[in-house]
Amino acid sequence: MKFLIQLVFILLFITSCNNSKKNDQDEVANAADSNQTQKTNTTVNFPIYDYEGIEPLLNKADGKTYIVNFWATWCKPCIEELPFLEKVYAEQKSNGVELVLVSLDMPTMWEKRLVPFVKKNDLKGKVVILDDPNMNEWIPKIDEDWGGGIPATLIYNSNKRTFFERGFTYNELNEELNKFLN
């Protein structure tokens, strides 16, 4: 009899833990659903978007050529290529080239890492933050072959679109960009 009572208590405990875990998962899912489009954060002066909010930046047809770079401050290859992106942007801005730097840094890093990094390096490209936990949904929307690795760069204009899941040197970036400008 004592064994049976212990078994009932164990089963009740397991059941209540599973219900609690399910409720926690439901709360996370509901919070994610309510985080649509642009978000605000008073300590970060960059637009914060979910995928739906950032999608228009990936599909402009205004006669300009866009370099959209996905990066993070914790990604060494990303940091190594940023000076090349900035230099090409400075040289080609007058030719209708725009640079959008999409930070994939985690929210805990925005204020203490991202903001100081952008200031210290005087980045001139438009910095935006992509804060969308549904990576498995938005990564293939950007490029169906993208495995999610960074750095990654989308170069596009109204006539052409090419995605690169790798870093660039200055010469490599210029070579690819010239295919859009000529």
C-alpha positions as CSV (number, residue, x, y, z in Angstrom):
1,M,0.0,0.0,0.0
2,K,2.8,2.4,0.9
3,F,4.4,1.7,-2.5
4,L,1.2,2.5,-4.3
5,I,0.8,5.8,-2.5
6,Q,4.4,6.7,-3.4
7,L,3.8,5.8,-7.1
8,V,0.7,8.0,-7.2
9,F,2.6,11.0,-5.8
10,I,5.4,10.4,-8.3
11,L,2.9,10.3,-11.2
12,L,1.2,13.5,-10.0
13,F,4.6,15.3,-9.7
14,I,5.6,14.2,-13.3
15,T,2.2,15.3,-14.6
16,S,2.4,18.7,-12.9
17,C,6.0,19.3,-14.2
18,N,4.9,18.5,-17.8
19,N,2.0,20.9,-17.5
20,S,4.2,23.6,-16.1
21,K,6.7,23.1,-18.9
22,K,3.9,23.3,-21.5
23,N,2.6,26.5,-19.9
24,D,6.1,28.0,-20.0
25,Q,6.4,27.1,-23.7
26,D,3.0,28.6,-24.4
27,E,4.1,31.9,-22.7
28,V,7.3,32.0,-24.8
29,A,5.4,31.4,-28.0
30,N,2.8,34.1,-27.1
31,A,5.6,36.5,-26.3
32,A,7.3,35.8,-29.6
33,D,4.0,36.3,-31.5
34,S,3.6,39.7,-29.9
35,N,7.1,40.9,-30.9
36,Q,6.1,41.8,-34.5
37,T,7.7,44.4,-36.8
38,Q,9.9,47.2,-35.4
39,K,10.6,47.2,-31.6
40,T,12.0,49.9,-29.5
41,N,14.7,50.0,-26.9
42,T,15.6,53.3,-25.2
43,T,19.2,52.4,-24.7
44,V,19.9,51.3,-28.3
45,N,19.6,53.8,-31.1
46,F,19.2,51.3,-33.9
47,P,15.9,50.0,-35.4
48,I,15.0,46.6,-34.0
49,Y,13.0,44.4,-36.2
50,D,11.6,40.9,-36.5
51,Y,11.8,39.3,-40.0
52,E,8.5,40.8,-41.1
53,G,9.8,44.3,-40.2
54,I,13.2,43.9,-41.9
55,E,11.8,42.2,-45.1
56,P,11.2,45.6,-46.9
57,L,14.9,46.4,-46.5
58,L,15.7,43.2,-48.4
59,N,13.4,44.0,-51.4
60,K,13.7,47.6,-52.4
61,A,13.3,48.5,-56.0
62,D,14.4,52.2,-56.0
63,G,17.2,52.2,-58.5
64,K,19.9,51.7,-55.8
65,T,22.2,48.7,-55.2
66,Y,22.1,47.3,-51.7
67,I,24.7,45.5,-49.8
68,V,23.0,43.8,-46.9
69,N,25.4,42.2,-44.5
70,F,24.4,39.8,-41.7
71,W,26.9,40.0,-38.9
72,A,27.5,40.0,-35.1
73,T,30.1,41.5,-32.8
74,W,31.0,38.1,-31.5
75,C,31.8,36.8,-35.0
76,K,35.5,37.2,-35.8
77,P,35.2,36.8,-39.6
78,C,32.3,39.4,-39.5
79,I,34.5,41.9,-37.7
80,E,37.4,41.3,-40.1
81,E,35.3,42.1,-43.2
82,L,33.5,45.2,-41.8
83,P,36.3,47.6,-42.8
84,F,36.1,46.3,-46.4
85,L,32.3,46.8,-46.5
86,E,32.7,50.3,-45.1
87,K,35.4,51.2,-47.5
88,V,33.5,50.0,-50.5
89,Y,30.4,51.8,-49.3
90,A,32.3,55.1,-48.9
91,E,33.7,54.7,-52.4
92,Q,30.5,53.6,-54.1
93,K,27.9,55.7,-52.2
94,S,27.8,58.3,-55.0
95,N,27.0,55.5,-57.4
96,G,23.7,54.7,-55.6
97,V,25.1,51.9,-53.3
98,E,23.6,51.5,-49.8
99,L,25.0,49.5,-47.0
100,V,22.7,47.8,-44.4
101,L,24.5,46.1,-41.5
102,V,22.0,43.6,-39.9
103,S,23.2,42.8,-36.4
104,L,22.4,39.3,-35.2
105,D,23.7,40.1,-31.7
106,M,21.6,38.9,-28.8
107,P,19.6,41.4,-26.9
108,T,21.9,41.1,-23.8
109,M,24.7,42.4,-26.0
110,W,23.1,45.4,-27.7
111,E,23.9,48.0,-25.1
112,K,27.2,46.8,-23.8
113,R,28.8,45.4,-27.0
114,L,27.0,46.5,-30.2
115,V,26.5,50.2,-29.4
116,P,30.1,50.8,-28.2
117,F,31.4,48.7,-31.2
118,V,29.5,50.9,-33.8
119,K,30.6,54.1,-32.1
120,K,34.3,53.0,-31.7
121,N,34.5,51.9,-35.4
122,D,32.4,54.9,-36.6
123,L,30.3,52.6,-38.9
124,K,28.6,54.6,-41.7
125,G,26.4,51.8,-43.0
126,K,22.8,51.7,-41.7
127,V,22.9,49.5,-38.6
128,V,19.7,47.6,-37.8
129,I,19.0,44.7,-35.4
130,L,17.3,41.5,-36.4
131,D,15.7,40.1,-33.3
132,D,13.5,37.2,-34.4
133,P,13.8,33.8,-32.6
134,N,12.1,32.0,-35.5
135,M,15.4,31.4,-37.4
136,N,14.2,28.3,-39.1
137,E,11.4,30.4,-40.7
138,W,13.3,33.5,-41.8
139,I,16.7,32.2,-42.9
140,P,15.3,30.3,-45.9
141,K,13.2,33.4,-46.8
142,I,16.4,35.4,-47.2
143,D,18.0,32.6,-49.2
144,E,16.8,29.1,-49.5
145,D,20.3,27.7,-49.5
146,W,21.5,29.7,-46.5
147,G,22.6,27.4,-43.7
148,G,22.5,30.4,-41.2
149,G,26.2,30.9,-40.9
150,I,27.7,34.4,-40.7
151,P,29.1,36.6,-42.1
152,A,26.6,36.5,-45.0
153,T,25.8,39.1,-47.5
154,L,23.0,39.8,-49.9
155,I,23.7,42.1,-52.8
156,Y,20.7,43.2,-54.8
157,N,19.1,45.8,-57.0
158,S,16.0,45.8,-59.1
159,N,17.7,43.7,-61.8
160,K,19.7,41.2,-59.9
161,R,20.0,39.4,-56.5
162,T,22.9,37.3,-55.2
163,F,23.5,35.9,-51.7
164,F,26.9,34.9,-50.3
165,E,27.4,32.8,-47.2
166,R,31.0,33.9,-46.6
167,G,33.2,36.8,-45.8
168,F,34.7,39.1,-48.3
169,T,38.1,40.8,-48.9
170,Y,38.0,44.3,-50.3
171,N,38.9,43.1,-53.8
172,E,36.3,40.3,-53.7
173,L,33.5,42.6,-52.6
174,N,34.4,45.1,-55.3
175,E,34.4,42.4,-57.9
176,E,31.0,41.2,-56.9
177,L,29.5,44.7,-56.6
178,N,30.8,45.7,-60.0
179,K,28.6,42.9,-61.5
180,F,25.6,44.9,-60.2
181,L,26.9,48.4,-61.2
182,N,28.0,47.6,-64.8
